[in-house]
Amino acid sequence: MATLGTLLLSLVPGMGVRDALVTPLLVQLGGVLLTGLLSLRLPRTVA
């Protein structure tokens, strides 16, 4: 996770260190929430 923050900080130099670490965390959290919502909405097949 710190590597993503460092990469983001090097790509966007004007961004602060805190923002560079918080942004990937928020993106990851959004992905987890989206995956959770999709798994609840998609019909499950019984094998």
C-alpha positions in Angstrom: 0.0 0.0 0.0 2.8 2.4 0.8 4.3 1.6 -2.6 1.1 2.8 -4.3 1.2 6.0 -2.2 4.8 6.6 -3.2 4.0 6.0 -6.9 1.1 8.4 -6.7 3.2 11.0 -4.9 5.8 10.8 -7.7 3.2 11.1 -10.4 1.5 14.0 -8.8 4.2 16.1 -7.0 1.8 18.7 -5.7 -0.1 16.2 -3.7 0.7 15.9 0.0 2.0 12.7 1.6 -1.2 12.2 3.5 -3.3 12.5 0.4 -1.0 10.2 -1.5 -1.6 7.5 1.1 -5.3 8.1 1.7 -6.2 8.1 -2.0 -5.2 4.4 -2.7 -6.9 3.4 0.5 -10.1 5.1 -0.6 -9.9 3.5 -4.0 -9.3 0.1 -2.4 -12.3 0.6 0.0 -14.5 1.6 -3.0 -13.5 -1.6 -4.8 -14.3 -3.8 -1.8 -17.7 -2.1 -1.4 -18.4 -2.4 -5.1 -17.5 -6.1 -5.1 -19.6 -6.7 -2.0 -22.6 -5.0 -3.6 -22.2 -6.9 -6.8 -22.0 -10.2 -5.0 -25.2 -9.4 -3.2 -27.1 -8.4 -6.3 -25.9 -11.1 -8.7 -28.0 -14.3 -8.6 -26.2 -17.2 -7.1 -26.2 -20.6 -8.9 -26.4 -23.7 -6.8 -23.8 -26.2 -8.0 
